[in-house]
Amino acid sequence: MAGPPQASDVLDALRPIIDPDFGKSIVDLGFVKNLAIEGGKVRFTIELTTPACPVKEQFEQAAQKRVAELPGVESVEVEMTADTRGRHAQAAASDADQPPVLPGVRNVLAVASGKGGVGKSTVAVNIALALRESGAKVGIFDADVYGPSLPLLTGVSGMPRTNEKRIFPHEALGMKLMSIGFFVTDQSPVIWRGPMVHGLIRQFLTDVEWGELDYLIVDMPPGTGDAVLTLTQMAPLSGAIIVTTANDLSLIDARKGLEMFRKVDVPVLGIVENMSYFTPPDLPDRKYYIFGEGGGRRVADELSVPFLCEVPIDPRVVEGGDAGHPILMHAPDSEPAKALRELGGTIARKLAVLAEGGPPLADTNITWVND
């Protein structure tokens, strides 16, 4: 009868499992931790770079199978965990006495658009929900000081709690939420000049008690005005995505937004085409491209950035959003929800690769080396 396996035997069995994003073995990447062998019982942990890893279950199944096949192994216990990687970038402060900017936040994602009316805020909220569903700690900062929409989209309102100079974000839908909309009424016009906007953005970045977050999603104001410039200068942005529709006017403005992020050295993760097409419920094989077809993909190719996804039109997106129930909650099995959930996973993987300085993102399939 074979004796118990050695640690080296277990690691060799796991070495052929290749992480598709980094192109390296999970053993060489240091993902295998807490390896313990007691007789024929083997236990270990696989620690991923994000809880939103789309091949998590495949990793677990492959690891279980390969180790179980080793001589002398009676049982295998695999624990799947995640330690979200982050760029840990801190925006340079002009004054050494200024408080730190988002010290407990690992990744700050800007969701931007060149113009309003393309569904940017809806996309931002649902990306945040997708990341939260994966097990990540998530917050949303609605930075659109002139047209805040987070209160409506989440059904949350009222003044946040404060303590001395600290502001505590609302907590709802399993996330932390902050918006200027929590401080004003629906009938209150926000009339501020540039210096006032700069001061407000600074306060939300330094005085809000965000705590420890894996991801902070920043719903950027449309365009490239004062608020956007302040955010790109102050916030430690890990990356940005551009939301557009397929029509030419939106695409022109999307180009401007993308070039702005490039000029301030913020990685652009890609372009999302929202409201891409409509499929009638009684004609599931039909797609009607109401705003044009393929515009987002053409701009992505032209500017050499990834095209992330198409999000179809569905009346339930508006219906749920107006009621404070984003589409991932309102109709979780709908096509827009599926697209946005997959988008959240793609973004998490891209941010993890950026944090590690790894190669470009690969397809979400396990690959194997020859034994």
C-alpha positions in Angstrom: 0.0 0.0 0.0 1.3 3.4 -1.0 2.4 5.8 1.8 1.0 9.3 2.2 1.9 11.8 -0.4 4.6 14.4 0.1 4.0 18.2 -0.2 6.1 18.2 -3.4 3.8 15.5 -4.9 0.7 17.7 -4.2 2.3 20.8 -5.7 3.5 18.9 -8.8 -0.1 17.6 -9.3 -1.4 21.2 -9.1 1.3 22.8 -11.2 -0.3 22.0 -14.6 -3.3 24.2 -13.6 -2.7 27.5 -15.4 -4.4 30.8 -14.5 -5.8 32.1 -17.8 -5.2 35.7 -16.9 -1.6 35.5 -15.8 -0.6 32.6 -18.1 1.3 30.9 -15.2 0.7 27.9 -12.9 -1.3 28.5 -9.8 1.6 27.0 -7.9 4.2 29.4 -9.3 1.9 32.3 -8.7 1.7 31.4 -5.0 -2.1 30.8 -5.1 -1.7 27.4 -3.2 -1.5 28.0 0.5 -2.0 26.3 3.9 -1.1 22.9 2.5 -1.5 20.2 5.2 -1.1 16.4 4.9 -2.3 14.1 7.6 -1.9 10.5 6.6 -4.0 10.2 3.4 -5.9 13.4 4.1 -4.8 16.4 2.1 -6.0 20.0 2.7 -5.0 23.2 1.0 -6.3 26.6 0.0 -6.4 28.2 -3.4 -6.3 32.0 -2.9 -7.4 33.9 -6.0 -6.7 37.5 -6.9 -10.4 38.4 -7.0 -13.5 36.8 -5.7 -15.0 37.5 -9.2 -12.8 34.9 -10.9 -15.0 33.2 -13.5 -13.0 29.9 -13.4 -13.2 29.5 -9.6 -15.3 26.4 -9.7 -13.2 24.9 -12.5 -10.0 25.5 -10.4 -11.6 23.8 -7.5 -12.8 20.8 -9.5 -9.5 20.4 -11.3 -7.4 20.6 -8.1 -9.7 18.1 -6.4 -9.4 15.6 -9.2 -5.7 15.9 -9.8 -4.7 15.5 -6.1 -7.2 12.7 -5.5 -5.5 10.7 -8.2 -2.2 10.7 -6.3 -1.2 7.4 -4.7 -1.9 7.3 -1.0 -4.5 10.0 -1.1 -7.7 9.1 0.7 -9.5 12.5 0.8 -9.0 16.0 -0.6 -10.3 19.2 1.0 -9.9 22.4 -1.2 -10.9 25.8 0.2 -11.4 28.6 -2.3 -10.6 32.1 -1.0 -9.6 35.5 -2.6 -7.3 38.3 -1.6 -8.3 41.1 -4.0 -5.3 42.7 -5.5 -5.1 46.4 -5.9 -2.8 49.0 -7.4 -2.5 50.7 -4.0 -1.9 54.0 -5.9 -2.3 57.1 -3.9 -3.0 60.4 -5.5 -0.2 62.9 -5.0 -1.3 65.5 -2.4 -0.4 69.1 -3.1 -0.2 69.7 0.7 1.5 67.2 3.0 -1.0 68.1 5.7 -3.9 66.9 3.6 -5.6 63.7 4.8 -4.9 60.5 2.7 -7.2 59.7 -0.2 -9.1 56.4 0.1 -6.5 54.6 2.1 -8.5 51.5 2.7 -9.7 51.0 -0.9 -7.8 48.6 -3.1 -9.3 49.4 -6.5 -11.0 52.6 -7.7 -12.9 52.2 -11.0 -14.1 55.2 -12.9 -17.3 54.6 -15.0 -17.4 57.5 -17.4 -19.1 58.7 -20.6 -18.5 61.7 -22.8 -22.1 62.7 -22.6 -25.2 62.2 -20.5 -28.2 59.9 -21.4 -26.2 56.8 -22.3 -27.1 54.8 -19.1 -23.7 55.3 -17.4 -25.1 55.4 -13.9 -27.2 52.3 -14.5 -24.1 50.4 -15.7 -22.1 51.6 -12.7 -24.6 50.5 -10.1 -25.0 47.1 -11.7 -21.2 46.5 -12.1 -21.0 47.2 -8.4 -23.8 44.7 -7.7 -22.0 42.1 -9.8 -18.8 42.5 -7.8 -20.7 42.4 -4.6 -22.4 39.2 -5.7 -19.0 37.6 -6.1 -18.2 38.2 -2.5 -16.2 41.5 -2.8 -16.6 44.5 -0.5 -17.9 47.3 -2.7 -18.8 50.9 -2.5 -20.3 53.4 -5.0 -19.4 57.1 -5.1 -21.9 59.0 -7.2 -19.7 61.9 -8.3 -22.2 63.5 -10.6 -22.6 66.7 -8.5 -25.1 68.3 -10.9 -27.3 65.3 -11.6 -26.9 62.6 -8.9 -28.9 59.5 -9.6 -27.7 57.0 -7.0 -30.6 57.8 -4.6 -33.2 56.9 -7.3 -31.3 53.8 -8.6 -30.9 52.3 -5.1 -34.0 53.6 -3.4 -31.9 55.1 -0.6 -32.4 58.7 0.6 -31.7 60.9 3.6 -28.8 62.6 5.2 -25.8 60.2 6.0 -24.6 59.9 9.6 -21.8 62.2 10.6 -19.4 62.1 13.5 -17.2 65.2 14.0 -15.5 65.6 10.6 -16.3 62.1 9.3 -19.2 61.2 7.0 -20.4 57.7 7.1 -21.9 56.4 3.8 -25.3 54.8 3.7 -25.2 51.0 3.5 -27.8 49.3 1.3 -27.9 46.4 -1.2 -24.8 45.0 0.5 -22.7 48.1 -0.5 -21.6 51.5 0.8 -23.2 54.4 -1.0 -22.4 58.1 -1.2 -23.9 60.8 -3.3 -24.5 64.6 -3.2 -28.1 63.5 -3.7 -28.3 62.4 -0.1 -27.7 66.0 1.0 -30.2 67.8 -1.2 -33.8 67.4 -2.1 -35.2 66.6 -5.5 -36.3 70.2 -5.9 -32.9 71.7 -4.9 -30.8 72.9 -7.9 -27.1 72.4 -7.5 -25.5 75.6 -8.6 -21.8 75.6 -7.9 -18.7 77.0 -9.6 -15.5 75.1 -10.1 -13.7 75.8 -6.8 -16.8 74.6 -4.9 -17.0 71.4 -6.9 -13.3 70.8 -6.3 -13.9 71.2 -2.6 -16.9 68.9 -2.5 -15.0 66.1 -4.4 -12.1 66.4 -2.1 -14.3 66.1 0.9 -16.0 63.0 -0.4 -12.6 61.4 -1.1 -11.0 62.3 2.2 -13.8 62.7 4.8 -16.1 59.8 4.0 -15.5 56.7 6.1 -15.3 54.2 3.3 -13.4 51.7 5.4 -11.9 48.6 3.8 -13.2 48.0 0.2 -12.1 45.7 -2.6 -13.7 48.0 -5.2 -15.0 51.6 -5.1 -17.1 52.3 -8.3 -17.0 56.0 -9.1 -20.0 57.1 -11.3 -18.2 60.0 -13.0 -20.0 63.1 -14.2 -20.5 63.2 -18.0 -18.1 65.2 -20.1 -14.6 66.5 -19.1 -15.5 69.4 -16.8 -14.2 70.5 -13.4 -15.5 67.5 -11.4 -14.0 65.0 -13.8 -10.6 66.7 -13.8 -10.6 66.9 -10.0 -11.4 63.2 -9.7 -8.7 62.2 -12.2 -6.2 64.3 -10.3 -7.1 63.4 -6.8 -8.5 59.9 -6.8 -6.1 56.9 -7.0 -7.9 55.5 -10.1 -7.0 51.9 -10.9 -8.8 52.0 -14.3 -11.7 53.4 -16.2 -14.4 52.2 -18.6 -16.2 54.3 -21.1 -20.0 53.8 -21.6 -21.5 54.8 -24.9 -24.4 54.0 -27.2 -23.8 53.1 -30.8 -24.9 56.5 -32.3 -22.3 58.9 -33.7 -22.9 61.7 -31.3 -22.3 59.5 -28.2 -19.2 58.0 -29.9 -17.7 61.4 -30.6 -17.9 62.3 -26.9 -16.7 58.8 -25.9 -13.5 59.3 -27.8 -12.9 62.6 -25.9 -13.4 60.9 -22.6 -11.1 58.1 -23.5 -8.3 60.4 -24.6 -8.7 62.4 -21.3 -8.0 59.3 -19.2 -5.0 58.4 -21.4 -3.5 61.9 -20.9 -3.7 61.5 -17.1 -2.3 58.0 -17.3 -5.4 56.1 -16.1 -5.6 52.7 -17.8 -8.8 52.4 -19.9 -10.1 48.9 -19.5 -12.4 49.2 -22.5 -15.7 50.4 -24.0 -19.2 49.3 -23.0 -22.0 49.8 -25.6 -25.2 50.3 -23.7 -28.7 50.0 -25.2 -27.2 48.2 -28.1 -30.2 46.4 -29.5 -33.8 45.4 -28.7 -35.2 41.9 -28.8 -39.0 41.6 -28.7 -40.2 39.0 -26.2 -42.2 37.3 -28.9 -39.3 37.3 -31.4 -36.3 36.1 -29.4 -34.2 35.5 -32.5 -34.5 39.1 -33.7 -32.2 42.1 -32.8 -33.3 45.6 -33.7 -30.4 48.1 -33.5 -32.3 51.2 -32.7 -29.3 53.5 -32.2 -27.1 51.9 -34.9 -25.0 48.8 -35.0 -21.4 48.2 -34.0 -20.4 51.7 -33.2 -18.8 50.9 -29.8 -16.8 48.1 -31.3 -15.5 50.4 -34.2 -14.4 53.0 -31.7 -12.6 50.4 -29.6 -10.8 49.1 -32.6 -9.9 52.6 -33.8 -8.5 53.6 -30.4 -6.9 50.2 -29.6 -8.8 49.4 -26.5 -10.9 46.3 -25.7 -14.6 46.2 -26.5 -16.1 44.8 -23.3 -19.7 44.0 -24.1 -23.0 45.0 -25.5 -25.9 45.6 -23.1 -29.3 45.1 -24.8 -32.3 47.3 -24.3 -34.9 46.0 -21.8 -37.8 47.9 -20.4 -37.2 46.2 -17.1 -33.9 48.1 -16.7 -35.8 51.4 -16.5 -38.7 49.9 -14.5 -36.4 48.4 -11.8 -34.1 51.4 -11.8 -37.0 53.9 -11.1 -38.1 51.6 -8.2 -34.6 51.4 -6.7 -34.1 47.8 -7.9 -31.3 47.5 -10.4 -31.7 45.0 -13.1 -29.4 42.4 -11.4 -31.9 42.3 -8.6 -35.1 43.1 -10.6 -34.6 40.6 -13.3 -31.4 38.6 -12.5 -31.9 36.2 -15.4 -32.5 38.8 -18.1 -30.1 39.4 -20.9 -28.9 42.8 -19.6 -28.3 41.3 -16.2 -26.3 38.5 -17.7 -24.2 40.9 -19.8 -23.6 43.3 -16.8 -22.7 40.4 -14.5 -20.2 39.1 -17.0 -18.8 42.6 -17.4 -18.3 42.9 -13.6 -16.2 39.7 -13.7 -14.2 40.9 -16.7 -13.4 44.2 -14.9 -12.3 42.4 -11.7 -9.9 40.2 -13.7 -8.5 43.2 -15.6 -7.9 45.1 -12.4 -6.2 42.1 -10.9 -3.8 41.8 -13.8 -3.0 45.5 -13.7 -2.3 45.3 -10.0 0.2 42.5 -10.6 1.7 44.1 -13.7 0.8 40.9 -15.6 0.1 40.2 -19.3 -3.1 41.2 -21.1 -6.3 39.4 -20.1 -6.8 36.0 -21.6 -9.9 34.0 -22.3 -11.7 32.5 -19.3 -10.6 28.9 -19.8 -8.3 26.7 -17.8 -5.4 25.6 -20.0 -3.0 22.7 -19.2 0.6 22.0 -19.8 1.8 18.6 -20.8 2.5 16.3 -17.9 
